Amino acid sequence: MSYTNIEKWKTVKVPRGLSERIDEFVKSQEAYHLGLTSNSQVVAHALRQFLEDVNDVEIRKIKSKIQTTMSRIDHTEPSEHEPIQ
């Protein structure tokens, strides 16, 4: 089944000032080099980057929690975990 272009995209409202900045960016060499030729492509690209960054932050938080837990385990007094005899 093939989706029409309308079914692939969703409209999102952005403040006019931000929209104007996107308009200017689309005309820039940087947008051209990134292959971004429309406002929709710029917004989609920016949102993908944002979501990747958020995901990276969450991954770093999880890794930090794991390292803290491992550090606590490594510094636990051995006598606290001696087997019962």
N, CA, C and O of each residue as an XYZ file, in Angstrom:
340
protein
N       0.849     -1.178      0.000
C       0.000      0.000      0.000
C       0.891      1.236      0.000
O       1.834      1.317      0.786
N       0.610      2.173     -0.850
C       1.385      3.390     -0.988
C       0.662      4.548     -0.308
O      -0.539      4.742     -0.496
N       1.408      5.308      0.478
C       0.832      6.469      1.142
C       0.959      7.688      0.243
O       1.947      7.842     -0.475
N      -0.035      8.543      0.287
C       0.084      9.805     -0.437
C       0.952     10.731      0.387
O       1.176     10.482      1.572
N       1.444     11.795     -0.222
C       2.309     12.738      0.480
C       1.610     13.321      1.705
O       2.251     13.551      2.730
N       0.309     13.562      1.610
C      -0.450     14.122      2.727
C      -0.448     13.171      3.914
O      -0.397     13.621      5.059
N      -0.502     11.870      3.668
C      -0.517     10.894      4.750
C       0.846     10.736      5.401
O       0.932     10.234      6.521
N       1.917     11.152      4.728
C       3.272     11.017      5.268
C       3.674     12.184      6.155
O       4.621     12.062      6.933
N       2.982     13.307      6.058
C       3.359     14.522      6.775
C       2.218     14.998      7.661
O       1.047     14.725      7.397
N       2.584     15.716      8.717
C       1.610     16.314      9.611
C       1.955     17.786      9.759
O       3.131     18.142      9.843
N       0.956     18.636      9.792
C       1.174     20.066      9.931
C       1.394     20.414     11.397
O       0.667     19.950     12.275
N       2.404     21.233     11.646
C       2.696     21.723     12.987
C       2.856     23.234     12.894
O       3.535     23.729     11.994
N       2.245     23.961     13.802
C       2.369     25.412     13.796
C       3.605     25.825     14.582
O       3.894     25.289     15.652
N       4.326     26.791     14.022
C       5.488     27.362     14.713
C       5.299     28.873     14.756
O       4.616     29.435     13.900
N       5.892     29.531     15.739
C       5.780     30.984     15.813
C       6.312     31.638     14.537
O       7.248     31.132     13.918
N       5.719     32.750     14.153
C       6.070     33.427     12.911
C       7.563     33.767     12.864
O       8.202     33.572     11.830
N       8.116     34.264     13.943
C       9.540     34.611     13.954
C      10.429     33.414     13.648
O      11.413     33.530     12.917
N      10.079     32.273     14.210
C      10.842     31.054     13.949
C      10.664     30.615     12.500
O      11.612     30.164     11.857
N       9.455     30.749     12.000
C       9.190     30.408     10.606
C      10.017     31.276      9.660
O      10.531     30.791      8.652
N      10.139     32.547      9.987
C      10.940     33.446      9.158
C      12.417     33.060      9.191
O      13.110     33.157      8.178
N      12.897     32.625     10.349
C      14.290     32.174     10.448
C      14.508     30.911      9.627
O      15.556     30.743      9.002
N      13.517     30.026      9.629
C      13.605     28.808      8.812
C      13.638     29.180      7.335
O      14.417     28.619      6.564
N      12.781     30.137      6.940
C      12.771     30.609      5.551
C      14.156     31.082      5.127
O      14.622     30.750      4.038
N      14.806     31.849      5.979
C      16.143     32.371      5.664
C      17.167     31.235      5.590
O      18.024     31.216      4.707
N      17.066     30.292      6.527
C      18.014     29.180      6.549
C      17.906     28.344      5.276
O      18.923     27.923      4.725
N      16.682     28.100      4.805
C      16.475     27.292      3.594
C      17.236     27.891      2.414
O      17.678     27.160      1.527
N      17.390     29.196      2.397
C      18.083     29.889      1.305
C      19.605     29.880      1.470
O      20.319     30.317      0.567
N      20.111     29.393      2.599
C      21.546     29.470      2.906
C      22.358     28.359      2.248
O      21.819     27.334      1.830
N      23.657     28.588      2.167
C      24.583     27.582      1.641
C      24.614     26.353      2.551
O      24.722     25.223      2.074
N      24.518     26.580      3.861
C      24.537     25.449      4.805
C      23.372     24.498      4.539
O      23.552     23.280      4.523
N      22.175     25.056      4.330
C      21.009     24.216      4.011
C      21.246     23.477      2.698
O      20.940     22.291      2.583
N      21.789     24.178      1.718
C      22.076     23.570      0.423
C      23.036     22.391      0.581
O      22.824     21.327     -0.001
N      24.096     22.590      1.375
C      25.085     21.525      1.580
C      24.508     20.339      2.356
O      24.953     19.203      2.197
N      23.516     20.620      3.191
C      22.857     19.538      3.929
C      21.765     18.869      3.090
O      21.207     17.851      3.502
N      21.461     19.428      1.928
C      20.427     18.864      1.071
C      19.025     19.224      1.517
O      18.059     18.548      1.164
N      18.914     20.298      2.299
C      17.617     20.726      2.815
C      17.078     21.829      1.914
O      17.618     22.935      1.879
N      16.019     21.522      1.192
C      15.519     22.464      0.191
C      14.137     23.025      0.507
O      13.596     23.816     -0.266
N      13.567     22.623      1.635
C      12.247     23.143      2.000
C      12.169     23.342      3.513
O      12.962     22.791      4.276
N      11.193     24.144      3.915
C      10.981     24.368      5.343
C      10.689     23.054      6.063
O      11.188     22.820      7.163
N       9.891     22.211      5.449
C       9.544     20.922      6.065
C      10.786     20.071      6.299
O      10.919     19.438      7.347
N      11.692     20.054      5.330
C      12.926     19.276      5.485
C      13.789     19.841      6.607
O      14.385     19.083      7.372
N      13.858     21.162      6.710
C      14.654     21.791      7.775
C      14.085     21.430      9.139
O      14.826     21.047     10.044
N      12.781     21.551      9.285
C      12.150     21.246     10.570
C      12.318     19.766     10.914
O      12.634     19.438     12.057
N      12.114     18.875      9.957
C      12.282     17.440     10.207
C      13.718     17.128     10.617
O      13.947     16.343     11.537
N      14.686     17.744      9.933
C      16.097     17.540     10.262
C      16.396     18.031     11.682
O      17.057     17.340     12.458
N      15.909     19.216     12.011
C      16.145     19.789     13.339
C      15.524     18.921     14.438
O      16.134     18.711     15.487
N      14.324     18.424     14.196
C      13.671     17.579     15.193
C      14.393     16.246     15.366
O      14.512     15.748     16.485
N      14.878     15.661     14.260
C      15.651     14.410     14.373
C      16.896     14.636     15.231
O      17.207     13.838     16.115
N      17.604     15.734     14.958
C      18.815     16.051     15.730
C      18.479     16.232     17.209
O      19.177     15.714     18.080
N      17.402     16.972     17.482
C      16.978     17.212     18.860
C      16.671     15.902     19.574
O      17.117     15.684     20.700
N      15.913     15.035     18.922
C      15.541     13.764     19.543
C      16.757     12.859     19.751
O      16.822     12.141     20.749
N      17.716     12.882     18.833
C      18.955     12.126     19.022
C      19.729     12.664     20.218
O      20.259     11.891     21.015
N      19.797     13.988     20.346
C      20.503     14.597     21.469
C      19.840     14.244     22.794
O      20.522     13.930     23.769
N      18.505     14.295     22.829
C      17.777     13.932     24.045
C      18.059     12.477     24.395
O      18.284     12.149     25.560
N      18.047     11.612     23.400
C      18.327     10.202     23.618
C      19.745     10.015     24.154
O      19.965      9.215     25.063
N      20.712     10.754     23.592
C      22.096     10.671     24.061
C      22.213     11.092     25.516
O      22.955     10.476     26.281
N      21.489     12.137     25.906
C      21.515     12.601     27.297
C      20.949     11.517     28.205
O      21.513     11.239     29.264
N      19.845     10.905     27.804
C      19.249      9.841     28.610
C      20.200      8.651     28.748
O      20.314      8.067     29.825
N      20.874      8.299     27.668
C      21.830      7.192     27.710
C      22.969      7.523     28.669
O      23.394      6.667     29.445
N      23.471      8.767     28.621
C      24.550      9.167     29.545
C      24.086      9.101     30.996
O      24.852      8.702     31.873
N      22.830      9.492     31.259
C      22.298      9.427     32.623
C      22.247      7.976     33.106
O      22.624      7.677     34.239
N      21.784      7.092     32.245
C      21.689      5.674     32.610
C      23.080      5.104     32.870
O      23.289      4.387     33.848
N      24.035      5.425     31.989
C      25.402      4.940     32.186
C      25.984      5.457     33.489
O      26.673      4.720     34.195
N      25.716      6.715     33.818
C      26.208      7.294     35.059
C      25.629      6.575     36.271
O      26.342      6.305     37.238
N      24.336      6.266     36.219
C      23.703      5.540     37.323
C      24.312      4.152     37.478
O      24.541      3.692     38.597
N      24.572      3.492     36.369
C      25.189      2.165     36.417
C      26.581      2.259     37.025
O      26.946      1.442     37.870
N      27.366      3.256     36.600
C      28.722      3.422     37.134
C      28.691      3.722     38.625
O      29.519      3.203     39.374
N      27.745      4.552     39.072
C      27.621      4.864     40.497
C      27.287      3.607     41.277
O      27.872      3.355     42.331
N      26.357      2.819     40.772
C      25.977      1.579     41.446
C      27.151      0.611     41.505
O      27.401     -0.001     42.544
N      27.874      0.469     40.393
C      29.033     -0.426     40.365
C      30.105      0.052     41.330
O      30.748     -0.762     41.992
N      30.301      1.343     41.418
C      31.295      1.906     42.330
C      30.915      1.596     43.776
O      31.778      1.255     44.586
N      29.639      1.714     44.100
C      29.180      1.406     45.459
C      29.403     -0.069     45.774
O      29.806     -0.422     46.883
N      29.141     -0.919     44.798
C      29.339     -2.357     44.996
C      30.821     -2.645     45.227
O      31.169     -3.435     46.105
N      31.691     -2.011     44.447
C      33.132     -2.222     44.580
C      33.672     -1.736     45.910
O      34.670     -2.269     46.396
N      33.046     -0.746     46.509
C      33.535     -0.175     47.761
C      32.833     -0.722     48.996
O      33.047     -0.218     50.099
N      32.008     -1.734     48.830
C      31.305     -2.346     49.953
C      32.297     -3.177     50.757
O      33.134     -3.887     50.199
N      32.190     -3.077     52.042
C      33.069     -3.853     52.918
C      32.835     -5.344     52.702
O      31.690     -5.798     52.693
N      33.902     -6.102     52.531
C      33.743     -7.546     52.299
C      33.000     -8.249     53.429
O      32.265     -9.204     53.181
N      33.180     -7.791     54.666
C      32.540     -8.466     55.792
C      31.019     -8.352     55.733
O      30.307     -9.163     56.326
N      30.534     -7.362     55.028
C      29.084     -7.200     54.896
C      28.483     -8.320     54.055
O      27.278     -8.562     54.121
N      29.298     -9.000     53.273
C      28.761    -10.003     52.358
C      29.361    -11.392     52.577
O      29.374    -12.226     51.671
N      29.848    -11.621     53.771
C      30.393    -12.960     54.041
C      29.248    -13.958     54.100
O      28.168    -13.648     54.603
N      29.490    -15.152     53.585
C      28.423    -16.156     53.622
C      28.095    -16.599     55.058
O      28.954    -16.592     55.940
N      26.865    -16.972     55.256
C      26.454    -17.488     56.564
C      26.989    -18.910     56.692
O      26.915    -19.714     55.763
N      27.527    -19.189     57.869
C      28.090    -20.523     58.073
C      27.297    -21.316     59.074
O      27.638    -22.464     59.362
